[in-house]
Amino acid sequence: MATGNLTAVVFGGGGFIGRHLVRRLGRSGAVVRVPSRHPTRLGYLRTAGVVGQIVPELVGAFDDDELAATIQGADVVINLIGILAEGGRNNFGRIHTDLAGRIAKVAAASGVKRLIHVSALGVDGATTSAYARSKVAGEEAVRAAFPNATIVRPSIVFGPEDSFFNRFAAMTMISPALPLIGGGHTKFQPVYVGDVADGIMAAIARPEAAGQTYEFGGPGVYSFKELMELLLAEIGVNRFLVPLPWALARLQAAIAEWIPGKPLTRDQVELLKYDNVLSGKAPGLAELGVRSSAVELILPTYLDRFLKGGRLGRQGRTAP
Ligand SMILES: NC(=O)c1ccc[n+]([C@@H]2O[C@H](COP(=O)([O-])OP(=O)(O)OC[C@H]3O[C@@H](n4cnc5c(N)ncnc54)[C@H](OP(=O)(O)O)[C@@H]3O)[C@@H](O)[C@H]2O)c1
């Protein structure tokens, strides 16, 4: 489906991945509706080069009537809504399973041609994590309601404003040590946010992507410890990397769950027990014509504010 003339509804379009996708859709000429609980905060989506239209819209109830009104007239719906920690009514089952299934059901009933549902890599194997189970159930609910949906499972996504490298980089500013949960052996295949957005754009454009499940990962596999080493080298600081046994990490998470924003939860610790790498059994970015970017190439473009000695620090390190 050519993206130029279409109307797209992007749930979660104001989020980390969403803003990259919304801008690409807008630049391709699409009319992009971005339903959000906070539409007035989405002014940053309206950036230079947009030839289509980006329209933030208020949603609150997320009941079927509101979803139908939001989706009406759309050619394509993309669902990027997700949470990492539960809180109040925002539990995994409601957001990842029930809401995902209902968006798919309403999209099918509204005659939407393409649905892109963003899940997460490795969730099918991570049976002891409630997050992972709700994502798997969400995929099943989406497939049942909209069999031709395209499901995208990204590994950990990095880029400006990510909550992975930025969070640990921020930690180096207040702590002499970084924790290696479970020893830091868990493997990841980090994927650049721009590549994820390009992959979704390609999935929308290619009819053969309908009904497929894609796994998105970057070109390299790294242990958690290797990612921390990479980060420290990039920002030019030395910190102790302290292995934290699973039981101790769980205890720390139980305390962190009481801190606003829940920086770490027991379920996240559980999820960290499983490697997060491409299974090799599903198509990925390459099949969509997207060449994935290496962490080493992108990290230097957005961690400037954590650089020891500012820009000069980096120049000093990289000078021949
Ligand atoms: N980032 C990663 O490393 C990564 C890795 C694997 C999979 N994923 C998946 O990719 C998707 C997008 O991730 P992201 O990193 O872009 O997430 P994000 O920045 O946290 O954005 C998620 C969006 O979900 C919406 N949302 C959150 N709670 C909601 C609720 N209770 N009701 C309605 N909307 C709600 C928010 O929209 P408003 O606040 O505007 O309403 C927000 O824009 C998610 O499904 C996530 O699980 C992400």
The ligand as a Gaussian input file, in Angstrom:
#p B3LYP/6-31G(d) Opt

LIG

0 1
 N       11.109000       0.431000      23.405000
 C       11.505000      -0.836000      23.380000
 O       12.676000      -1.151000      23.669000
 C       10.536000      -1.922000      22.963000
 C       11.006000      -3.226000      22.804000
 C       10.122000      -4.220000      22.433000
 C        8.789000      -3.936000      22.235000
 N        8.339000      -2.667000      22.405000
 C        6.905000      -2.402000      22.197000
 O        6.746000      -1.388000      21.232000
 C        5.586000      -0.607000      21.542000
 C        5.991000       0.875000      21.605000
 O        7.033000       1.009000      22.545000
 P        7.617000       2.445000      22.968000
 O        8.962000       2.199000      23.544000
 O        7.465000       3.395000      21.864000
 O        6.631000       2.801000      24.159000
 P        6.363000       4.204000      24.885000
 O        7.330000       5.239000      24.482000
 O        6.231000       3.905000      26.331000
 O        4.943000       4.607000      24.297000
 C        3.842000       3.804000      24.533000
 C        2.576000       4.553000      24.211000
 O        1.510000       3.785000      24.786000
 C        0.501000       4.658000      25.207000
 N       -0.041000       4.168000      26.474000
 C        0.649000       3.780000      27.570000
 N       -0.204000       3.398000      28.533000
 C       -1.441000       3.526000      28.015000
 C       -2.734000       3.304000      28.533000
 N       -2.924000       2.884000      29.766000
 N       -3.787000       3.547000      27.742000
 C       -3.602000       4.017000      26.494000
 N       -2.412000       4.265000      25.942000
 C       -1.342000       4.020000      26.701000
 C        1.095000       6.035000      25.410000
 O        0.276000       6.949000      24.707000
 P       -0.237000       8.354000      25.314000
 O        0.513000       8.603000      26.580000
 O        0.058000       9.349000      24.221000
 O       -1.698000       8.199000      25.499000
 C        2.492000       5.940000      24.783000
 O        2.645000       6.868000      23.739000
 C        5.031000      -1.140000      22.849000
 O        4.011000      -2.058000      22.596000
 C        6.220000      -1.871000      23.455000
 O        5.835000      -2.926000      24.302000
 C        9.175000      -1.635000      22.763000

